[in-house]
């Protein structure tokens, strides 16, 4: 005999599961009240489940297909994006090594918009770092006040020229006369302007290949590589006097006077060091010989009612000044 195992009702009728041991049947019944009949359909459990299993199988197959397609597309997208990120990473590594390479349009062509934005941000950061690095490097080798090379660069350049590869070398040492007097009488702003003027005069006097440096408060040094026959030194004497005269004839000029000394020859085997010392000694000898002349020149500048000294200090012009220089 068959025993009812489970049953439930819904709008379509009553469904029951029967068993007679190891076999199961499904019986579905629906009352046909208007005819006084009840319609009963009996089927095997497997026969009942087949339509549902087919639906589940179809859904599983579609799900697997979509999952596989998604994985393939995701892998392709991953490889594509990964290649762009590798390019960006390479640029980051170069930036860390101090090699600044900006992005070109070809580097990220076809990349997702987010990757392009990341590339733009990296490029902007790289350019900003390059600008900062260039500024730091510039200031490490240049004098802030005059824009000329500083003592550190002069010493580095002296080391390079000491190999003798650029012989003969001429060394010129210059000193601004009366800077202390200008500072004391008119203030450090006037003193700074006098130093700036001296630097500009020297810049216009020498060749572009010459190394001009401010190596002290009022002291400048020039290295003239490959000065064959001392021609550069010969031109320097005349050109320096002309440049100083042009400056002093300009409106608002300060009383610029320069003492200088020069020496030339082979730079190797300590030759450059000896030349620098000789040029320095000659500069101080000339400065001492001209001391009274530049003192008088500065006093006349300070005591003249038409002197530009009034620009720096109203009391600095038209006043008798007998101070020491």
C-alpha positions as CSV (number, residue, x, y, z in Angstrom):
1,X,0.0,0.0,0.0
2,X,1.1,3.6,-0.7
3,X,1.5,6.0,2.2
4,X,1.2,9.7,1.9
5,X,4.5,11.4,2.8
6,X,3.8,15.1,2.3
7,X,1.0,17.2,0.8
8,X,0.2,20.9,0.2
9,X,-2.5,22.9,-1.4
10,X,-2.5,26.0,-3.7
11,X,-4.8,27.6,-6.1
12,X,-4.1,24.9,-8.7
13,X,-5.2,22.1,-6.4
14,X,-3.7,19.6,-4.0
15,X,-0.3,17.9,-4.5
16,X,0.8,14.9,-2.5
17,X,3.9,12.8,-2.3
18,X,3.3,9.0,-1.8
19,X,5.7,6.1,-1.1
20,X,5.4,2.4,-1.0
21,X,8.8,1.6,0.3
22,X,11.7,2.5,-2.0
23,X,9.6,4.2,-4.8
24,X,7.9,7.6,-4.8
25,X,5.0,9.1,-6.8
26,X,3.6,12.5,-7.1
27,X,-0.2,12.8,-7.2
28,X,-1.9,16.1,-8.2
29,X,-5.6,16.5,-7.8
30,X,-8.0,19.3,-8.8
31,X,-11.7,19.4,-8.0
32,X,-14.0,20.0,-10.9
33,X,-17.0,21.0,-8.7
34,X,-19.3,22.1,-11.5
35,X,-19.1,18.5,-12.8
36,X,-19.0,16.7,-9.5
37,X,-15.6,15.2,-10.4
38,X,-12.0,15.3,-9.1
39,X,-9.2,15.0,-11.6
40,X,-6.1,13.2,-10.3
41,X,-2.8,12.8,-12.1
42,X,-0.1,10.5,-10.9
43,X,3.5,10.6,-12.1
44,X,6.9,9.3,-10.9
45,X,9.0,11.6,-8.8
46,X,11.7,11.9,-11.5
47,X,9.1,12.7,-14.2
48,X,7.8,15.5,-11.9
49,X,11.3,16.9,-11.3
50,X,12.6,16.9,-14.9
51,X,11.1,20.3,-15.9
52,X,12.5,22.0,-12.8
53,X,15.9,20.4,-13.3
54,X,16.0,21.5,-16.9
55,X,15.3,25.1,-15.7
56,X,18.0,24.8,-13.1
57,X,20.5,23.4,-15.6
58,X,19.7,26.2,-18.1
59,X,20.2,28.8,-15.4
60,X,23.5,27.2,-14.2
61,X,24.8,27.0,-17.8
62,X,24.0,30.6,-18.5
63,X,25.6,31.6,-15.1
64,X,28.7,29.6,-15.9
65,X,28.9,31.2,-19.4
66,X,28.5,34.7,-18.0
67,X,31.1,34.0,-15.3
68,X,33.6,32.6,-17.8
69,X,33.0,35.6,-20.1
70,X,33.4,38.0,-17.2
71,X,36.7,36.3,-16.2
72,X,38.0,36.5,-19.7
73,X,37.1,40.2,-20.0
74,X,38.4,40.9,-16.5
75,X,41.7,39.2,-17.3
76,X,42.1,41.2,-20.5
77,X,41.2,44.4,-18.8
78,X,43.6,43.6,-15.9
79,X,46.5,43.0,-18.4
80,X,45.7,46.2,-20.2
81,X,45.4,48.3,-17.1
82,X,48.5,46.6,-15.6
83,X,50.6,47.6,-18.6
84,X,49.6,51.2,-18.1
85,X,50.4,51.0,-14.4
86,X,53.8,49.4,-15.1
87,X,54.5,52.4,-17.4
88,X,53.5,54.8,-14.6
89,X,55.5,52.8,-12.1
90,X,58.6,53.1,-14.3
91,X,58.2,56.8,-14.4
92,X,57.9,57.0,-10.6
93,X,61.1,55.0,-10.3
94,X,62.9,57.3,-12.7
95,X,61.6,60.3,-10.8
96,X,63.0,58.7,-7.6
97,X,66.4,58.5,-9.4
98,X,66.3,62.1,-10.3
99,X,65.4,61.4,-14.0
100,X,62.3,63.5,-14.7
101,X,60.3,62.2,-17.7
102,X,57.0,63.8,-18.6
103,X,54.1,61.7,-20.0
104,X,53.5,61.9,-23.7
105,X,50.1,61.4,-25.3
106,X,51.3,58.0,-26.7
107,X,52.2,56.6,-23.3
108,X,48.6,56.3,-22.1
109,X,46.8,56.2,-25.4
110,X,43.6,54.1,-25.0
111,X,43.9,54.0,-21.3
112,X,40.8,54.3,-19.0
113,X,40.0,57.9,-18.0
114,X,41.0,57.2,-14.4
115,X,44.4,56.0,-15.4
116,X,44.9,59.1,-17.6
117,X,44.0,61.3,-14.7
118,X,46.5,59.4,-12.6
119,X,49.1,59.9,-15.3
120,X,48.4,63.6,-15.5
121,X,48.8,63.9,-11.7
122,X,52.1,62.0,-11.8
123,X,53.3,64.2,-14.7
124,X,52.4,67.3,-12.8
125,X,54.2,66.1,-9.7
126,X,57.3,65.1,-11.7
127,X,57.5,68.6,-13.3
128,X,57.0,70.2,-9.9
129,X,59.8,68.1,-8.4
130,X,62.0,68.9,-11.4
131,X,61.4,72.6,-10.9
132,X,62.2,72.4,-7.2
133,X,65.3,70.3,-7.9
134,X,66.6,72.7,-10.5
135,X,66.1,75.6,-8.2
136,X,68.0,73.8,-5.4
137,X,70.8,72.9,-7.7
138,X,70.9,76.4,-9.1
139,X,71.1,78.0,-5.7
140,X,73.7,75.5,-4.6
141,X,76.1,76.7,-7.2
142,X,75.0,80.4,-7.6
143,X,75.3,83.5,-5.5
144,X,71.7,84.7,-4.7
145,X,72.6,88.4,-4.7
146,X,74.4,88.6,-8.1
147,X,73.3,85.5,-9.9
148,X,77.0,84.6,-10.6
149,X,78.6,81.4,-9.5
150,X,79.4,81.0,-5.8
151,X,82.6,79.9,-4.1
152,X,81.6,76.3,-4.1
153,X,81.2,76.2,-7.9
154,X,84.5,78.2,-8.2
155,X,86.3,75.5,-6.2
156,X,84.7,72.7,-8.2
157,X,85.7,74.4,-11.5
158,X,89.2,75.0,-10.2
159,X,89.5,71.3,-9.6
160,X,88.4,70.5,-13.2
161,X,90.8,73.0,-14.7
162,X,93.6,71.8,-12.5
163,X,93.8,68.7,-14.8
164,X,95.5,70.8,-17.4
165,X,93.0,69.9,-20.1
166,X,92.0,73.5,-20.6
167,X,95.5,75.1,-20.5
168,X,96.5,77.9,-20.6
169,X,94.3,79.3,-17.8
170,X,94.1,82.9,-16.7
171,X,92.9,83.8,-13.2
172,X,91.5,87.3,-12.3
173,X,90.8,88.3,-8.7
174,X,88.6,91.4,-8.2
175,X,87.6,93.4,-5.1
176,X,85.0,96.1,-4.7
177,X,86.7,99.2,-3.3
178,X,85.1,101.1,-0.5
179,X,82.2,98.8,0.2
180,X,82.5,99.2,3.9
181,X,82.2,103.0,3.6
182,X,79.1,102.7,1.4
183,X,77.5,100.3,3.9
184,X,78.3,102.6,6.8
185,X,77.2,105.8,5.1
186,X,74.1,104.6,3.1
187,X,73.2,101.3,4.6
188,X,73.4,97.7,3.4
189,X,70.9,98.2,0.6
190,X,73.3,100.5,-1.1
191,X,76.1,98.1,-0.4
192,X,74.1,95.3,-2.0
193,X,73.4,97.4,-5.0
194,X,77.1,98.2,-5.4
195,X,77.9,94.4,-5.3
196,X,75.2,93.7,-7.9
197,X,76.6,96.4,-10.1
198,X,80.1,95.0,-9.8
199,X,78.7,91.5,-10.8
200,X,76.9,92.9,-13.8
201,X,80.0,94.8,-15.0
202,X,82.1,91.7,-14.7
203,X,79.5,89.6,-16.5
204,X,79.6,92.1,-19.5
205,X,83.4,92.2,-19.4
206,X,84.3,88.5,-19.8
207,X,83.5,85.8,-22.3
208,X,80.5,83.5,-21.9
209,X,82.9,80.6,-21.5
210,X,84.7,82.3,-18.6
211,X,83.7,81.3,-15.1
212,X,82.8,84.3,-13.0
213,X,82.1,83.8,-9.3
214,X,81.5,85.8,-6.2
215,X,83.8,84.1,-3.6
216,X,83.4,86.6,-0.7
217,X,81.5,89.6,0.5
218,X,83.2,92.1,-1.9
219,X,85.5,89.7,-3.7
220,X,85.1,88.1,-7.2
221,X,87.2,85.6,-9.1
222,X,87.3,84.7,-12.7
223,X,88.7,81.6,-14.5
224,X,89.5,82.0,-18.2
225,X,90.2,78.6,-19.7
226,X,92.1,78.3,-23.0
227,X,93.3,81.9,-22.9
228,X,96.0,81.4,-25.5
229,X,98.6,84.2,-25.6
230,X,96.8,86.0,-22.8
231,X,94.4,87.6,-25.3
232,X,91.5,87.4,-23.0
233,X,93.5,89.2,-20.3
234,X,94.5,91.9,-22.7
235,X,90.9,92.5,-23.7
236,X,89.8,92.4,-20.1
237,X,91.8,95.5,-19.0
238,X,90.3,97.8,-21.6
239,X,86.8,96.3,-21.5
240,X,86.6,96.5,-17.7
241,X,87.4,100.2,-17.6
242,X,84.8,100.8,-20.4
243,X,82.1,98.9,-18.6
244,X,82.7,100.7,-15.3
245,X,82.6,104.0,-17.1
246,X,79.3,103.1,-18.7
247,X,77.8,102.1,-15.4
248,X,78.9,105.2,-13.6
249,X,77.4,107.4,-16.3
250,X,74.0,105.9,-15.9
251,X,71.3,107.6,-13.6
252,X,71.5,106.6,-10.0
253,X,74.9,104.9,-10.3
254,X,77.0,104.3,-7.2
255,X,80.8,105.1,-7.0
256,X,81.9,101.7,-8.3
257,X,85.7,101.1,-8.2
258,X,87.4,97.7,-8.7
259,X,90.9,96.6,-7.8
260,X,92.1,93.5,-9.6
261,X,95.0,91.2,-10.1
262,X,95.7,88.5,-12.7
263,X,98.0,85.6,-13.4
264,X,98.1,83.0,-16.2
265,X,99.8,79.8,-17.3
266,X,99.5,76.0,-17.0
267,X,97.0,74.9,-14.4
268,X,98.2,71.3,-13.7
269,X,100.5,70.2,-10.8
270,X,99.4,73.0,-8.5
271,X,99.8,75.7,-11.1
272,X,96.3,77.0,-10.7
273,X,96.6,77.3,-7.0
274,X,99.8,79.3,-7.4
275,X,98.1,81.5,-10.0
276,X,95.2,82.3,-7.7
277,X,97.6,83.3,-5.0
278,X,99.6,85.5,-7.3
279,X,96.5,87.2,-8.7
280,X,95.2,87.8,-5.1
281,X,98.6,89.4,-4.1
282,X,98.5,91.7,-7.2
283,X,94.9,92.7,-6.4
284,X,95.8,93.8,-2.9
285,X,98.9,95.6,-4.1
286,X,96.7,97.6,-6.6
287,X,94.1,98.2,-4.0
288,X,96.7,99.7,-1.6
289,X,98.2,101.9,-4.4
290,X,94.7,103.2,-5.3
291,X,93.4,103.6,-1.8
292,X,93.5,107.4,-1.6
293,X,92.1,107.8,-5.1
294,X,88.9,105.7,-4.4
295,X,88.5,107.2,-0.9
296,X,88.4,110.6,-2.5
297,X,86.0,109.5,-5.2
298,X,83.6,108.0,-2.6
299,X,83.8,111.1,-0.4
300,X,83.0,113.4,-3.4
301,X,80.0,111.2,-4.2
302,X,78.7,111.4,-0.6
303,X,79.3,115.1,-0.3
304,X,77.7,116.1,-3.6
305,X,74.2,117.7,-3.3
306,X,73.2,116.0,-6.7
307,X,74.5,112.6,-5.6
308,X,72.1,109.6,-5.8
309,X,73.1,108.9,-2.2
310,X,69.9,110.7,-1.1
311,X,67.9,107.8,-2.6
312,X,69.3,105.5,0.1
313,X,69.6,108.1,2.9
314,X,68.4,111.7,2.9
315,X,71.3,112.6,5.2
316,X,73.9,110.8,3.0
317,X,74.2,113.5,0.3
318,X,75.5,117.0,0.7
319,X,77.2,116.3,4.0
320,X,80.9,116.7,4.6
321,X,82.2,113.2,5.2
322,X,85.7,112.5,6.4
323,X,85.2,108.9,7.5
324,X,87.8,106.1,6.9
325,X,87.3,103.7,3.9
